[in-house]
Amino acid sequence: MAEAIKYRKERIDRGIKVRSDTIYMLSSHRELLYLLLPRILPISFLIFIPLWVGGGYWGKVIFYSCTFALLALSWDLLASVGLISLGQALFFGVGSYVAGGFNYYLKWPIFLTIPVATLGGALICTFLLIPVLRLRGVYFSMVTLILPLLFDHLIETLEVLGGTHGLLSLSPFPNHWLADYIAIGAVILCLFGFRRLLHEDFGFVLRGIREDDRVVMAGGINIYWYKAQTIFLAAAVGCFAGALMTHYYQFVGRSAFALDNTILPLAGVVLGGSGNFAGSVLGTFILVPLSEALRALGGLRMALYSLILITALAILPEGLFHYFERKYHQFERLVSV
Amino acid sequence: MSEEVILRVENLTKRFGGVVAVDQVSFELRRGEFLGLIGPNGSGKTTLINLITGFVKPTSGRIYYFNRDITHKPPYYIACLGVARSFQMVRAFHKIPAFKNLIVPLYSPRVKKLGGGKYGERDDMAIDLLDDFGFERDSFVPYKPAGSLPHGYLKRLDLARCMALRPDLLILDELFSGMTMSEVAATLPLIEKFNREGLTIIMVEHRLKELFRVAHRVIVLNFGKKIADGPPKEAMAQEEVQRAYLGTESEG
């Protein structure tokens, strides 16, 4: 009987050879590339993609992807402190209506309404969520799911802020390049900023709260204050996305509080993988253009879309980014035994 | 041991529905004292600790710490006054490297006020501190995620987390449970040293032999009531304590 050659998989780290926890020593161009590539690649992709697709329909899709990426980043930030939000539409809607309201009624210019909507909207959302800071897990999710519905119905029944018609003919961006690059800049800033933040001492406190808030309290830290700060930051990002969208479409209506604005970013996070922010951006930049590309399919679109999501979840429950990250840091090869 | 009263508990009661977990417990604790808190299972020791540290709100009674009423204050406020506690069940941030677990207390307002940890210094402070608790800085141990460490290390990590807060009162809830004899032998002198240096300690423990070696005084609880209070030998000699631990004659 012939001896069969047996193989086994060998995993090899691609990492930098000489390193401590925070200090690297780069000893070759390869290692320099290894370190810089994951940073340069997404930045240059985001910077060059509007130039490549230009304006028009797909330009809109890029802008659309950016706003949803911002919402996904905001979701991931909340998740990093253990708050599972189902209310990205709340942030989006409040930001949209604050920007739209100031622009429509007071004729404030666009460079004023967007910052005001970002900070003011974040304050409003934070105050709305302060009473439920003590709730965790599914209870927090339920409250955040209800709040956008509440606003939606208030606007519909009280006929305030344009009622069912919405606020029309708001100020546009001077040109679409500005809108695109503001959105892209915000995505890059939040992506790298949040990743940095979670490796600071502040970030370790947030992670601690997610893992065991009683230990954090025993360590003398007011967890509600830190949760409120995180909500403010996440809400600011969401409100900013809403304000951008308002001025991009020169319209704000009840659709800003629609469930889509919650579900699509969440699906992006699920596809890309949560917990590292890069996954959220990757996921939304796959899902949003995909759902636009599938628009031609009509009714079958949602079915196919769901199928793609389920398949992705079944094959890669950790998310695409975690998978790619692992493959980047470690490669496998077969060696005969 | 000075005469200054650091903690005063007055008629503290906690009911959970019909169960009286802590029943009219009063005691005083002086600065530098080492108090053992013992009693059979379910006698209310952990509840008493949760009450003092604010994790559970009392039904009635008051708690004073340095003559300041801390009865209904939240846990983080009490911790910032210098009351550190360990947990009976091992609690740690499992996904975070062991030394980063100490960032949380080092980041607290108390430690900031006491003048420690400017930007970027907390990592070094954490590693220095862990080194005293058997996490050798040159080994891989302090840098591994806490979840991958053995139980004895996690217990010591919990103790290190308490000490990172620079407490005036340290409350240890069954620190030695699940530790090996050698781990206990290594940790006990540390705690004795802290006490000699002036730290006031309350220790809940089932290993009475070890506890009596270090404690100046013990309080015995049974069904939430304080049944004895005094030096270990005298407290244990009381008839009621004997009955609580060994059962009554008719049962036995």
Boltz contact constraints between the chains, C-beta under 6 A:
constraints:
  - contact:
      token1: [A, 201]
      token2: [B, 103]
      max_distance: 6.0
  - contact:
      token1: [A, 201]
      token2: [B, 107]
      max_distance: 6.0
  - contact:
      token1: [A, 201]
      token2: [B, 122]
      max_distance: 6.0
  - contact:
      token1: [A, 204]
      token2: [B, 100]
      max_distance: 6.0
  - contact:
      token1: [A, 204]
      token2: [B, 103]
      max_distance: 6.0
  - contact:
      token1: [A, 205]
      token2: [B, 104]
      max_distance: 6.0
  - contact:
      token1: [A, 205]
      token2: [B, 107]
      max_distance: 6.0
  - contact:
      token1: [A, 207]
      token2: [B, 96]
      max_distance: 6.0
  - contact:
      token1: [A, 208]
      token2: [B, 93]
      max_distance: 6.0
  - contact:
      token1: [A, 208]
      token2: [B, 104]
      max_distance: 6.0
  - contact:
      token1: [A, 211]
      token2: [B, 93]
      max_distance: 6.0
  - contact:
      token1: [A, 212]
      token2: [B, 91]
      max_distance: 6.0
  - contact:
      token1: [A, 215]
      token2: [B, 91]
      max_distance: 6.0
  - contact:
      token1: [A, 216]
      token2: [B, 104]
      max_distance: 6.0
  - contact:
      token1: [A, 217]
      token2: [B, 75]
      max_distance: 6.0
  - contact:
      token1: [A, 217]
      token2: [B, 76]
      max_distance: 6.0
  - contact:
      token1: [A, 218]
      token2: [B, 79]
      max_distance: 6.0
  - contact:
      token1: [A, 218]
      token2: [B, 85]
      max_distance: 6.0
  - contact:
      token1: [A, 219]
      token2: [B, 104]
      max_distance: 6.0
  - contact:
      token1: [A, 219]
      token2: [B, 105]
      max_distance: 6.0
  - contact:
      token1: [A, 219]
      token2: [B, 108]
      max_distance: 6.0
  - contact:
      token1: [A, 220]
      token2: [B, 76]
      max_distance: 6.0
  - contact:
      token1: [A, 220]
      token2: [B, 79]
      max_distance: 6.0
  - contact:
      token1: [A, 220]
      token2: [B, 80]
      max_distance: 6.0
  - contact:
      token1: [A, 220]
      token2: [B, 108]
      max_distance: 6.0
  - contact:
      token1: [A, 220]
      token2: [B, 110]
      max_distance: 6.0
  - contact:
      token1: [A, 220]
      token2: [B, 165]
      max_distance: 6.0
  - contact:
      token1: [A, 221]
      token2: [B, 76]
      max_distance: 6.0
  - contact:
      token1: [A, 221]
      token2: [B, 108]
      max_distance: 6.0
  - contact:
      token1: [A, 222]
      token2: [B, 76]
      max_distance: 6.0
